[in-house]
Amino acid sequence: MFGHSMHFHGGFGGGPRGGWQRGRWGGAGPWGPPFGARGGGPRVRRGNVRAAILALLAERPMHGYEMIQELEARTDGLWRPSAGSIYPTLQLLEDEGLVTGEKSEGKRRFSLTDAGRSVAEELERPPWEELADQGEGHASSLRDSAFQLGAAIMQVARTGSEDQIAKTREILNDARRRVYAVLGEDGEA
């Protein structure tokens, strides 16, 4: 039993790094994407970070972390760019003379230069609006709906009468059948 090496490529903790660090389902929960921790949202092109920074700074000066929070809030959580994408892009924009950074209260607050304002005005629409359009009907909104449904079901389970629980079970069974019927459609309308 102890004479051979143990591999963690399947079962608990699988994945390329092995070990137990990510859990049984590789960090994505038992269902995987779209309900797990990864996936489900639309992909964001690299150029959108640049455009998003310019559009945000056209509204008011901000520091990098503030931009991350704003983009997450404006996309209802669909897009939370990492510091590793925001700060290098800010540096690039500063090198291009489109933004300027100034130390304020221990943080670097960025604002547009005149050249940056001209570029920002040329944007057709902010990238977060495009992303929100992509997210509508996408798996992430499906996931949100499923979580909201789950919360309602748990409320019935905790506080509902026997009659309410029975009615809820009927609704769920009907919903399951209807979802499978949608999958069985040929996709043409």
Contacts in CASP RR format, 6 or more apart in sequence:
PFRMAT RR
TARGET T0000
AUTHOR 0000-0000-0000
METHOD contacts of the structure
MODEL  1
MFGHSMHFHGGFGGGPRGGWQRGRWGGAGPWGPPFGARGGGPRVRRGNVR
AAILALLAERPMHGYEMIQELEARTDGLWRPSAGSIYPTLQLLEDEGLVT
GEKSEGKRRFSLTDAGRSVAEELERPPWEELADQGEGHASSLRDSAFQLG
AAIMQVARTGSEDQIAKTREILNDARRRVYAVLGEDGEA
8 14 0 8 1.000
8 15 0 8 1.000
8 18 0 8 1.000
8 19 0 8 1.000
8 20 0 8 1.000
9 15 0 8 1.000
9 18 0 8 1.000
11 24 0 8 1.000
12 20 0 8 1.000
12 23 0 8 1.000
12 24 0 8 1.000
13 19 0 8 1.000
13 20 0 8 1.000
13 21 0 8 1.000
13 22 0 8 1.000
13 23 0 8 1.000
13 24 0 8 1.000
13 26 0 8 1.000
14 22 0 8 1.000
14 23 0 8 1.000
14 26 0 8 1.000
15 22 0 8 1.000
15 26 0 8 1.000
24 30 0 8 1.000
25 32 0 8 1.000
25 36 0 8 1.000
27 36 0 8 1.000
27 37 0 8 1.000
27 38 0 8 1.000
28 36 0 8 1.000
28 37 0 8 1.000
28 38 0 8 1.000
28 39 0 8 1.000
29 35 0 8 1.000
29 36 0 8 1.000
29 37 0 8 1.000
32 38 0 8 1.000
33 39 0 8 1.000
33 40 0 8 1.000
33 139 0 8 1.000
34 40 0 8 1.000
34 41 0 8 1.000
34 139 0 8 1.000
34 140 0 8 1.000
34 142 0 8 1.000
34 143 0 8 1.000
35 143 0 8 1.000
35 146 0 8 1.000
36 143 0 8 1.000
39 139 0 8 1.000
40 138 0 8 1.000
40 139 0 8 1.000
40 140 0 8 1.000
40 143 0 8 1.000
41 78 0 8 1.000
41 135 0 8 1.000
41 138 0 8 1.000
41 139 0 8 1.000
41 140 0 8 1.000
42 78 0 8 1.000
42 131 0 8 1.000
42 134 0 8 1.000
42 135 0 8 1.000
42 138 0 8 1.000
42 140 0 8 1.000
44 79 0 8 1.000
44 81 0 8 1.000
44 127 0 8 1.000
44 131 0 8 1.000
46 85 0 8 1.000
48 127 0 8 1.000
48 130 0 8 1.000
48 131 0 8 1.000
49 81 0 8 1.000
49 85 0 8 1.000
49 86 0 8 1.000
49 89 0 8 1.000
50 89 0 8 1.000
50 92 0 8 1.000
50 93 0 8 1.000
51 123 0 8 1.000
51 126 0 8 1.000
51 127 0 8 1.000
52 67 0 8 1.000
52 71 0 8 1.000
52 81 0 8 1.000
52 126 0 8 1.000
52 127 0 8 1.000
52 128 0 8 1.000
53 67 0 8 1.000
53 86 0 8 1.000
53 89 0 8 1.000
53 90 0 8 1.000
53 93 0 8 1.000
53 99 0 8 1.000
53 110 0 8 1.000
54 93 0 8 1.000
54 98 0 8 1.000
54 99 0 8 1.000
54 112 0 8 1.000
54 116 0 8 1.000
54 119 0 8 1.000
54 120 0 8 1.000
54 123 0 8 1.000
55 120 0 8 1.000
55 123 0 8 1.000
55 126 0 8 1.000
55 127 0 8 1.000
55 128 0 8 1.000
56 62 0 8 1.000
56 67 0 8 1.000
56 70 0 8 1.000
56 71 0 8 1.000
57 99 0 8 1.000
57 110 0 8 1.000
57 111 0 8 1.000
57 112 0 8 1.000
57 120 0 8 1.000
58 112 0 8 1.000
58 117 0 8 1.000
58 120 0 8 1.000
58 121 0 8 1.000
61 109 0 8 1.000
61 110 0 8 1.000
61 111 0 8 1.000
62 70 0 8 1.000
62 109 0 8 1.000
62 110 0 8 1.000
63 104 0 8 1.000
63 107 0 8 1.000
63 108 0 8 1.000
63 109 0 8 1.000
63 110 0 8 1.000
64 83 0 8 1.000
64 86 0 8 1.000
64 87 0 8 1.000
64 90 0 8 1.000
64 108 0 8 1.000
64 110 0 8 1.000
65 83 0 8 1.000
65 107 0 8 1.000
67 81 0 8 1.000
67 86 0 8 1.000
68 80 0 8 1.000
68 81 0 8 1.000
68 82 0 8 1.000
68 83 0 8 1.000
68 86 0 8 1.000
71 79 0 8 1.000
71 80 0 8 1.000
71 81 0 8 1.000
71 128 0 8 1.000
72 79 0 8 1.000
72 80 0 8 1.000
74 126 0 8 1.000
74 128 0 8 1.000
74 132 0 8 1.000
75 128 0 8 1.000
75 131 0 8 1.000
75 132 0 8 1.000
76 132 0 8 1.000
78 131 0 8 1.000
78 132 0 8 1.000
78 135 0 8 1.000
78 140 0 8 1.000
79 128 0 8 1.000
79 131 0 8 1.000
90 99 0 8 1.000
90 101 0 8 1.000
90 110 0 8 1.000
93 99 0 8 1.000
93 116 0 8 1.000
94 100 0 8 1.000
94 101 0 8 1.000
94 110 0 8 1.000
97 113 0 8 1.000
97 115 0 8 1.000
97 116 0 8 1.000
98 112 0 8 1.000
98 113 0 8 1.000
98 115 0 8 1.000
98 116 0 8 1.000
98 119 0 8 1.000
99 110 0 8 1.000
99 111 0 8 1.000
99 112 0 8 1.000
99 113 0 8 1.000
99 116 0 8 1.000
100 110 0 8 1.000
100 111 0 8 1.000
100 112 0 8 1.000
100 113 0 8 1.000
101 108 0 8 1.000
101 109 0 8 1.000
101 110 0 8 1.000
101 111 0 8 1.000
102 108 0 8 1.000
102 109 0 8 1.000
102 110 0 8 1.000
102 111 0 8 1.000
103 109 0 8 1.000
112 120 0 8 1.000
135 141 0 8 1.000
153 168 0 8 1.000
153 172 0 8 1.000
156 164 0 8 1.000
156 165 0 8 1.000
156 168 0 8 1.000
157 165 0 8 1.000
END
